[in-house]
Amino acid sequence: MTWSLVKPEGLAPAPRGACCCVALGTQVLVFGGADRVPVSFNDLWVLETDGGKYEWTRITPVYAPGCKVMPRSGATLTAVGDRLYLFGGTEPVSNVCFNDMKMLDPKTWTWSDVEVTGTRPPERHSHCTGCLADTCLVVYGGAGYQGPMNDVWIFNTLQNGWTRPAVSGEQPPGREMHTGVMVDPTTLLIYGGRGPEFKVLCDAALFDAKQMKWTAIEPTPFSRCAHSAVVMPGAPALAAAAGGSEEAASAAKAEDGAEAAGGSGGAASSGGGCRVLIYGGYSGEAVEGDVLQIDPRSLEIELVRRGPRESDKGGTVPDIRFAHSAVVVPVAGESGAGAGTGAGAGAAHAMVVFGGVNPGEDLNDIAVWAE
């Protein structure tokens, strides 16, 4: 399990944090965000990763009649089928929050307004959104004009309708700048964030959309907000391979055997056969560069790699950061086009990290975590 820093070809996006990032096969699509001035963006970029050759291309989108996509940060862009849905966000100078829904067709790069039915969710930013059962969006939390929220909303893309379901179970406290990932087609895992009075949170929780119920919530030793989270297919990695303890490695091996029958693509039943990687963020005391791993069934968490470390050679490990973005892309195996390129060589999937902010600067670099 290694970090690689890559230098893509082509003109790169301006440095920024809190942008949207979504994977389309081997492509990483980037939209919006803001820098520390603050200047917010509504530009659209594609990073091609195929074959280990990274290259940026700026997209000039088409706008359907009457459609405007205002610059924003803290929004979400989520793939449902062959369409991408943009929801929420904020313009940091005016402090305007959005609750509009836009749709992007990546075949033609056309933006259009979505005329929705039902009561819209309150305006918000720094929320999380997941693709639910291949037809819906599930939205949790974020911050609006009234502060951090803990509400759950469902958007049906077939009917273009919003609903706020009645939710049962022990509900996590309201938060913003958390992460949320789908560990199977109907289960959302949330982690961390910042709650009322700027408290940085350390809990992980599971929401079962089939039951409309919070089924588990567990504290962890790691407080994080403005971090990233991705679902990596495959059984949990061995902690010993990343400098962890022998006890952790033995436990991981046992889980490996137990989850060998899990599904693929990070969407196996009950989270089996996948794991959630957390990277970076702010702990409440410092900006971090650690990689953590959460078991999507037990919500147990472990440190996979601390970093940057004093022993790391310069230019091999990404700088600490928060408000960055991360996605998972497929990469070629040893016999494929990506062989010998360093980032992703011999691996099936890799986590691609873009941009973010640290105490000294805004970032627009690319780091790749390959296993």
Secondary structure as UniProt FT lines:
FT   STRAND          2..6
FT   STRAND          20..24
FT   TURN            25..26
FT   STRAND          27..31
FT   STRAND          44..48
FT   HELIX           50..52
FT   STRAND          55..59
FT   STRAND          62..63
FT   TURN            65..66
FT   STRAND          76..80
FT   TURN            81..82
FT   STRAND          83..87
FT   STRAND          90..91
FT   TURN            92..95
FT   STRAND          96..97
FT   STRAND          101..105
FT   TURN            106..109
FT   STRAND          110..113
FT   STRAND          128..132
FT   TURN            133..135
FT   STRAND          136..144
FT   TURN            145..146
FT   STRAND          147..156
FT   TURN            157..160
FT   STRAND          161..163
FT   STRAND          175..176
FT   STRAND          179..184
FT   TURN            185..186
FT   STRAND          187..191
FT   HELIX           196..198
FT   STRAND          203..208
FT   TURN            209..212
FT   STRAND          213..219
FT   STRAND          228..233
FT   HELIX           239..242
FT   HELIX           246..258
FT   TURN            259..261
FT   TURN            265..266
FT   HELIX           269..271
FT   TURN            272..273
FT   STRAND          274..279
FT   STRAND          291..294
FT   TURN            296..298
FT   STRAND          301..305
FT   TURN            310..311
FT   TURN            314..315
FT   STRAND          325..330
FT   TURN            334..335
FT   TURN            337..340
FT   TURN            343..346
FT   STRAND          349..357
FT   STRAND          362..370
//
